Amino acid sequence: MTKIKNALNWVVSNKEKIVTTFFVVFMVCFLMYSTAIVQKYNIAVKIVALIRYFSYVVLAGCIGIDVLLKKKISLVMVIAGLLSLIIMLFTKEFAVVSVVIVLSAVGGIDVKKLVKPVLCVVGILFFLNVILSLVGVFPDFVYLRGDVVRHSLGLTYPTDVFAVFLSLALMFVYLRGTKIKYIELGVMLALTCAFYYLTDGRLSFLLCLLTIVFALAYKLTDRFLGFQKFTDTVMTNKIFKWTVISVPLVLFVFAVALVLLYRCGSNLGEVLNNVLSGRLIYSSEAFTNYPLTAFGTEVEWIGWGGMGYLRPYDEAVLYNFVDISYIRILFDYGIIGSVAVLFGYSLAIKDAVKEKNLFLLTVILVMLCWCFVEPFILNLGKNIFVVCLAKYMGKCEITVKPLTYLGNKFEKLLA
């Protein structure tokens, strides 16, 4: 009994470290799952999955301990949990439940404390994986876009490579702020160009350039005008505030409008579909083939990742992958789930403006633009800035008698 008591006290004293550690483990598992070397072996896939699910168990346990210590439970957490379970019943996917678990666990931790270790660990593993693929130790799946050769650089598809790099770039800019050095921006630019040359990831390339431009502009602003003065001026402007708050909804409406434009057979729709690498046609087909419901629908999304390497190329296979997040969420989370996601991001933007945190606001906005071409708006494993929604999981706490009773018992056990 004494050993159990000591163990529980150690967990309570080190809860934030435990949560942060297993959050990093969770993020590493998603990177490893995307690598060709792991996907090549079924046993490796199973091991990574087991580690990821173990991290869910640990994080859920930390949530339980936190609730018992507070003797209160958040209504937002309860509603989000119930909504995620209903969505899972409709879609047969556990992903949204896992996101709610992770966000609930990390809700009390500062975003920078979560981003920094993830940037270090995931960054090292990513570049190690890329280097080993370039020297032939790890597989490098090659795909063709017309006459252009696209390298997967140790992952399963070229687009995934740039997605990880863009995520790392956003993390780095967010953490460094105005302290970022010109040499660091130069290295980022060189890597961006190198990844573009090797993967032909056009849209992610443009967003990486945009991120570098913002970082440089803010650094120059800090040098010549004073960054804090500039931030105060911008963030207190009501037009700016309500414009950025509306971005999630505007992007959603814009995405739906483009799909409708394409479905109408418009020449402009065809042109935009080509610009967006065929994303409108598959989004349009999704509306035709799958029903829209309040809580999502069961869909097996089939993409090109691993085609011809991990699974045989088959012309009869129906490619149906929807990359545009603002369309994808309607099927993955349903109408109600989509409203919750968009509202959550608008709230996160509002708070960033209120706190005058221009760097956080910038990375959120770039990330939301990125989600126009990638289905990562609630994919925490690919998009770490979903954690901006975590702090809302602890809102609206209420006291429940059974919980108070259990909390008192737990306190006696720790004493």
C-alpha positions as CSV (number, residue, x, y, z in Angstrom):
1,M,0.0,0.0,0.0
2,T,2.9,2.3,0.8
3,K,4.4,1.7,-2.6
4,I,1.1,2.6,-4.3
5,K,0.8,5.7,-2.2
6,N,4.3,6.8,-3.1
7,A,3.8,6.1,-6.7
8,L,0.6,8.1,-6.9
9,N,2.3,11.0,-5.1
10,W,5.1,10.9,-7.6
11,V,2.7,11.0,-10.4
12,V,0.8,13.9,-8.9
13,S,4.0,15.8,-8.3
14,N,5.3,15.2,-11.9
15,K,2.0,15.2,-13.8
16,E,3.0,18.0,-16.1
17,K,6.3,16.3,-17.0
18,I,4.5,13.0,-17.6
19,V,1.8,14.6,-19.8
20,T,4.4,16.5,-21.8
21,T,6.6,13.4,-22.3
22,F,3.7,11.3,-23.5
23,F,2.5,14.1,-25.7
24,V,5.9,14.0,-27.4
25,V,5.6,10.2,-27.6
26,F,2.2,10.6,-29.3
27,M,3.7,13.1,-31.8
28,V,6.7,10.9,-32.6
29,C,4.3,7.9,-33.2
30,F,2.5,9.8,-35.9
31,L,5.8,10.7,-37.6
32,M,7.0,7.1,-37.4
33,Y,3.7,5.8,-38.7
34,S,4.2,8.0,-41.8
35,T,7.6,6.6,-42.6
36,A,8.3,4.1,-45.3
37,I,10.5,2.0,-43.1
38,V,7.8,1.4,-40.5
39,Q,5.0,0.9,-43.1
40,K,7.2,-1.7,-44.7
41,Y,6.9,-4.1,-41.8
42,N,3.6,-5.0,-40.2
43,I,5.2,-5.7,-36.8
44,A,6.6,-2.2,-36.8
45,V,3.2,-0.7,-37.6
46,K,1.7,-2.7,-34.7
47,I,4.4,-1.7,-32.2
48,V,4.0,2.0,-33.1
49,A,0.2,1.7,-32.8
50,L,0.6,0.0,-29.3
51,I,2.9,2.8,-28.1
52,R,0.4,5.4,-29.3
53,Y,-2.5,3.7,-27.6
54,F,-0.5,3.3,-24.4
55,S,0.1,7.1,-24.5
56,Y,-3.7,7.6,-24.7
57,V,-4.1,5.4,-21.6
58,V,-1.5,7.4,-19.7
59,L,-2.9,10.8,-20.7
60,A,-6.5,9.6,-19.8
61,G,-5.1,8.6,-16.4
62,C,-3.6,12.0,-15.9
63,I,-7.0,13.6,-16.8
64,G,-8.6,11.4,-14.2
65,I,-6.1,12.4,-11.5
66,D,-6.5,16.1,-12.4
67,V,-10.3,15.8,-12.1
68,L,-10.1,14.0,-8.7
69,L,-7.7,16.6,-7.3
70,K,-9.9,19.5,-8.4
71,K,-13.1,17.7,-7.5
72,K,-14.6,19.4,-10.5
73,I,-15.2,18.5,-14.1
74,S,-15.3,20.7,-17.1
75,L,-18.6,20.8,-19.0
76,V,-16.7,21.6,-22.2
77,M,-14.6,18.4,-21.7
78,V,-17.7,16.3,-21.1
79,I,-19.6,17.7,-24.1
80,A,-16.5,17.3,-26.4
81,G,-16.1,13.8,-25.1
82,L,-19.7,12.9,-25.8
83,L,-19.6,14.5,-29.2
84,S,-16.4,12.6,-30.1
85,L,-18.0,9.3,-29.1
86,I,-21.1,10.0,-31.1
87,I,-18.9,10.9,-34.1
88,M,-16.9,7.7,-33.6
89,L,-20.2,5.7,-33.7
90,F,-21.2,7.3,-37.0
91,T,-17.7,7.2,-38.7
92,K,-16.2,4.1,-37.1
93,E,-13.0,6.2,-36.5
94,F,-11.3,6.6,-33.1
95,A,-9.2,9.6,-34.3
96,V,-11.5,12.4,-32.9
97,V,-11.8,10.6,-29.5
98,S,-8.0,10.5,-29.3
99,V,-7.8,14.2,-30.1
100,V,-10.2,15.0,-27.3
101,I,-8.2,12.9,-24.9
102,V,-4.9,14.5,-25.8
103,L,-6.3,18.1,-25.7
104,S,-8.0,17.5,-22.4
105,A,-4.7,16.2,-20.9
106,V,-2.5,19.1,-22.1
107,G,-5.1,21.8,-21.5
108,G,-3.3,23.3,-18.5
109,I,0.2,23.4,-20.1
110,D,1.5,26.4,-22.0
111,V,1.6,25.9,-25.7
112,K,5.4,26.8,-26.0
113,K,6.2,24.1,-23.4
114,L,4.5,21.5,-25.6
115,V,5.9,22.8,-28.9
116,K,9.6,23.1,-27.9
117,P,10.2,19.4,-27.1
118,V,8.2,18.2,-30.1
119,L,10.2,20.5,-32.4
120,C,13.5,19.1,-31.0
121,V,12.6,15.4,-31.1
122,V,10.4,15.2,-34.2
123,G,12.8,17.6,-36.0
124,I,15.8,15.3,-35.3
125,L,13.9,12.2,-36.3
126,F,12.5,13.7,-39.5
127,F,15.8,15.0,-40.8
128,L,17.5,11.7,-39.8
129,N,14.9,9.8,-41.8
130,V,15.3,12.1,-44.8
131,I,19.2,11.8,-44.7
132,L,19.0,8.0,-44.4
133,S,16.6,7.9,-47.4
134,L,18.9,10.0,-49.5
135,V,21.9,7.7,-48.8
136,G,19.8,4.6,-49.6
137,V,19.5,3.2,-46.1
138,F,15.7,3.9,-45.8
139,P,13.3,3.5,-48.7
140,D,12.6,6.5,-50.9
141,F,9.3,6.0,-52.8
142,V,9.4,7.9,-56.1
143,Y,6.3,9.2,-57.9
144,L,5.8,11.0,-61.2
145,R,3.8,14.2,-61.9
146,G,4.0,14.4,-65.7
147,D,7.8,14.5,-66.3
148,V,8.6,15.6,-62.8
149,V,10.1,13.1,-60.4
150,R,8.9,13.4,-56.8
151,H,10.7,11.9,-53.9
152,S,9.1,10.7,-50.7
153,L,12.4,11.0,-48.8
154,G,11.7,8.2,-46.3
155,L,8.0,8.9,-45.9
156,T,5.2,7.3,-47.9
157,Y,4.3,10.2,-50.2
158,P,6.1,13.4,-51.3
159,T,3.3,15.7,-50.0
160,D,3.8,14.3,-46.5
161,V,7.5,15.4,-46.5
162,F,6.7,19.1,-47.1
163,A,3.8,18.9,-44.6
164,V,6.1,17.8,-41.8
165,F,8.7,20.4,-42.8
166,L,6.1,23.2,-42.9
167,S,4.9,22.1,-39.4
168,L,8.5,22.3,-38.1
169,A,9.0,25.7,-39.8
170,L,5.9,27.1,-38.1
171,M,7.0,25.7,-34.7
172,F,10.5,27.2,-35.1
173,V,9.2,30.6,-36.1
174,Y,6.6,30.6,-33.2
175,L,9.3,29.7,-30.6
176,R,12.0,32.0,-31.9
177,G,9.8,35.1,-32.4
178,T,11.7,38.3,-33.1
179,K,14.9,36.6,-31.8
180,I,15.1,34.5,-35.0
181,K,18.4,35.2,-36.8
182,Y,19.0,36.0,-40.4
183,I,21.1,33.0,-40.8
184,E,18.3,30.8,-39.5
185,L,15.9,32.3,-42.0
186,G,18.5,31.7,-44.7
187,V,18.8,28.0,-43.7
188,M,15.0,27.7,-43.7
189,L,14.8,29.2,-47.2
190,A,17.5,26.9,-48.5
191,L,15.7,23.8,-47.0
192,T,12.4,25.0,-48.4
193,C,13.9,25.2,-51.9
194,A,15.6,21.8,-51.5
195,F,12.4,20.1,-50.4
196,Y,10.5,21.8,-53.3
197,Y,13.1,20.5,-55.8
198,L,12.9,17.0,-54.4
199,T,9.2,16.7,-53.8
200,D,7.5,19.3,-56.1
201,G,5.2,20.2,-53.2
202,R,4.0,23.5,-54.7
203,L,1.4,24.7,-52.2
204,S,3.4,23.8,-49.1
205,F,6.4,25.5,-50.7
206,L,4.4,28.7,-51.0
207,L,3.2,28.5,-47.4
208,C,6.8,27.9,-46.2
209,L,7.9,31.0,-48.1
210,L,5.0,33.0,-46.6
211,T,6.1,31.8,-43.1
212,I,9.7,33.0,-43.8
213,V,8.4,36.3,-45.1
214,F,6.3,36.9,-42.0
215,A,9.2,36.0,-39.7
216,L,11.6,38.4,-41.6
217,A,9.0,41.2,-41.7
218,Y,8.4,40.9,-37.9
219,K,12.1,40.9,-37.2
220,L,12.7,44.0,-39.3
221,T,9.6,45.7,-37.7
222,D,11.2,45.0,-34.3
223,R,14.5,46.5,-35.4
224,F,13.2,49.7,-37.0
225,L,9.7,50.4,-35.4
226,G,9.5,48.3,-32.3
227,F,7.6,45.0,-32.4
228,Q,5.5,45.6,-29.3
229,K,4.4,49.0,-30.5
230,F,3.5,47.5,-33.9
231,T,1.6,44.7,-32.2
232,D,-0.3,47.0,-29.9
233,T,-1.4,49.1,-32.9
234,V,-2.5,46.1,-35.0
235,M,-4.2,44.1,-32.3
236,T,-6.3,46.9,-31.0
237,N,-7.8,47.6,-34.4
238,K,-11.4,46.4,-34.4
239,I,-11.6,45.8,-38.2
240,F,-8.4,43.7,-38.0
241,K,-9.8,41.8,-35.0
242,W,-13.1,40.8,-36.5
243,T,-11.5,40.1,-39.9
244,V,-9.1,37.5,-38.5
245,I,-11.7,36.0,-36.2
246,S,-13.9,35.3,-39.3
247,V,-11.1,33.5,-41.2
248,P,-12.1,29.9,-40.3
249,L,-15.7,30.6,-41.5
250,V,-14.6,32.5,-44.5
251,L,-12.2,29.7,-45.6
252,F,-15.0,27.1,-45.1
253,V,-17.5,29.1,-47.2
254,F,-14.8,29.7,-49.8
255,A,-14.0,26.0,-50.0
256,V,-17.7,25.1,-50.4
257,A,-18.2,27.9,-53.0
258,L,-15.3,26.6,-55.1
259,V,-16.6,23.1,-55.1
260,L,-20.1,24.3,-56.1
261,L,-18.4,26.4,-58.9
262,Y,-16.6,23.2,-60.1
263,R,-19.8,21.2,-59.9
264,C,-21.6,23.7,-62.1
265,G,-19.2,23.0,-64.9
266,S,-17.6,26.5,-64.9
267,N,-14.4,27.0,-66.8
268,L,-13.1,29.0,-63.9
269,G,-13.8,25.9,-61.7
270,E,-11.8,23.7,-64.0
271,V,-8.9,26.2,-63.9
272,L,-8.9,26.4,-60.1
273,N,-9.2,22.6,-59.9
274,N,-5.9,22.4,-61.9
275,V,-4.3,25.0,-59.8
276,L,-5.3,23.0,-56.7
277,S,-3.9,19.8,-58.1
278,G,-7.3,18.1,-58.6
279,R,-8.6,18.8,-55.1
280,L,-11.9,20.2,-56.3
281,I,-12.9,17.2,-58.4
282,Y,-12.5,14.8,-55.4
283,S,-14.2,17.1,-53.0
284,S,-17.1,17.4,-55.5
285,E,-17.3,13.6,-55.9
286,A,-17.4,13.2,-52.1
287,F,-20.6,15.3,-52.0
288,T,-22.1,12.9,-54.7
289,N,-20.9,9.7,-53.1
290,Y,-21.3,10.2,-49.4
291,P,-24.2,11.6,-47.3
292,L,-23.9,14.7,-45.1
293,T,-25.1,14.0,-41.6
294,A,-24.9,15.8,-38.2
295,F,-22.1,13.6,-36.9
296,G,-20.2,12.4,-39.9
297,T,-20.3,9.3,-42.1
298,E,-18.1,6.2,-42.5
299,V,-15.7,6.7,-45.4
300,E,-12.5,4.8,-46.3
301,W,-10.3,7.6,-47.7
302,I,-7.9,6.1,-50.4
303,G,-4.9,8.1,-51.4
304,W,-1.7,7.5,-53.4
305,G,0.6,7.1,-50.4
306,G,2.6,3.8,-50.7
307,M,0.9,2.9,-54.0
308,G,3.1,0.7,-56.1
309,Y,5.4,0.1,-53.0
310,L,3.5,-0.9,-49.9
311,R,0.5,-2.0,-52.0
312,P,0.3,-3.0,-55.7
313,Y,-0.7,-0.4,-58.2
314,D,-4.3,-1.1,-59.4
315,E,-6.1,1.0,-61.9
316,A,-9.4,-0.3,-60.6
317,V,-8.7,1.3,-57.1
318,L,-11.0,4.2,-56.5
319,Y,-8.9,7.3,-55.4
320,N,-11.2,9.4,-53.3
321,F,-8.9,11.3,-51.0
322,V,-10.3,14.7,-50.0
323,D,-7.4,17.1,-49.1
324,I,-9.4,20.3,-48.4
325,S,-10.0,20.2,-44.6
326,Y,-13.0,22.5,-44.8
327,I,-14.8,19.9,-47.0
328,R,-13.3,16.8,-45.3
329,I,-14.6,17.8,-41.8
330,L,-18.2,17.7,-43.1
331,F,-17.7,13.9,-43.6
332,D,-15.2,13.1,-40.8
333,Y,-17.1,15.1,-38.1
334,G,-20.4,15.9,-39.5
335,I,-22.2,19.3,-39.6
336,I,-22.3,19.7,-35.8
337,G,-18.6,18.6,-35.4
338,S,-17.6,21.0,-38.2
339,V,-19.3,23.9,-36.5
340,A,-17.5,23.0,-33.2
341,V,-14.1,22.9,-35.0
342,L,-14.6,26.2,-36.8
343,F,-15.9,27.9,-33.6
344,G,-13.0,26.6,-31.6
345,Y,-10.4,28.1,-34.0
346,S,-12.3,31.5,-34.1
347,L,-12.1,31.5,-30.3
348,A,-8.4,30.7,-30.4
349,I,-7.8,33.6,-32.8
350,K,-9.9,35.9,-30.6
351,D,-7.8,35.0,-27.6
352,A,-4.5,35.4,-29.5
353,V,-5.6,38.9,-30.5
354,K,-6.7,39.7,-26.9
355,E,-3.3,38.5,-25.6
356,K,-1.6,40.5,-28.4
357,N,0.3,37.3,-29.3
358,L,1.0,38.2,-33.0
359,F,3.3,35.2,-33.6
360,L,0.7,32.7,-32.3
361,L,-1.9,34.4,-34.4
362,T,0.3,34.3,-37.5
363,V,1.0,30.6,-37.2
364,I,-2.7,29.8,-36.6
365,L,-3.6,31.8,-39.8
366,V,-0.9,30.2,-41.9
367,M,-2.0,26.8,-40.6
368,L,-5.6,27.5,-41.5
369,C,-4.6,28.4,-45.0
370,W,-2.5,25.2,-45.1
371,C,-5.6,23.3,-44.2
372,F,-7.2,24.5,-47.4
373,V,-4.9,22.0,-49.2
374,E,-4.3,19.4,-46.5
375,P,-6.8,17.5,-44.2
376,F,-5.0,18.4,-41.0
377,I,-7.4,20.9,-39.3
378,L,-8.0,18.5,-36.4
379,N,-5.1,16.0,-37.1
380,L,-3.0,16.7,-34.0
381,G,-0.3,14.2,-35.2
382,K,0.4,16.2,-38.3
383,N,-0.6,19.7,-37.0
384,I,0.6,20.5,-33.5
385,F,-1.2,23.8,-33.4
386,V,-4.4,22.0,-32.8
387,V,-3.2,22.3,-29.2
388,C,-4.4,26.0,-29.3
389,L,-7.8,24.5,-28.7
390,A,-6.7,22.6,-25.6
391,K,-7.2,25.4,-23.0
392,Y,-10.9,25.4,-23.7
393,M,-11.2,21.8,-22.4
394,G,-10.9,23.1,-18.9
395,K,-13.7,25.7,-19.2
396,C,-17.0,25.8,-17.3
397,E,-16.0,23.5,-14.4
398,I,-18.8,22.2,-12.2
399,T,-18.9,20.3,-8.9
400,V,-20.7,16.9,-8.8
401,K,-21.3,15.2,-5.5
402,P,-20.0,11.7,-6.5
403,L,-16.9,13.4,-7.8
404,T,-16.4,15.3,-4.6
405,Y,-16.7,12.0,-2.7
406,L,-14.1,10.3,-4.9
407,G,-11.8,13.3,-4.7
408,N,-11.9,13.2,-0.9
409,K,-11.1,9.5,-1.0
410,F,-8.2,10.1,-3.4
411,E,-6.8,12.9,-1.1
412,K,-6.8,10.5,1.8
413,L,-5.0,7.9,-0.2
414,L,-2.3,10.4,-1.1
415,A,-2.0,11.7,2.5
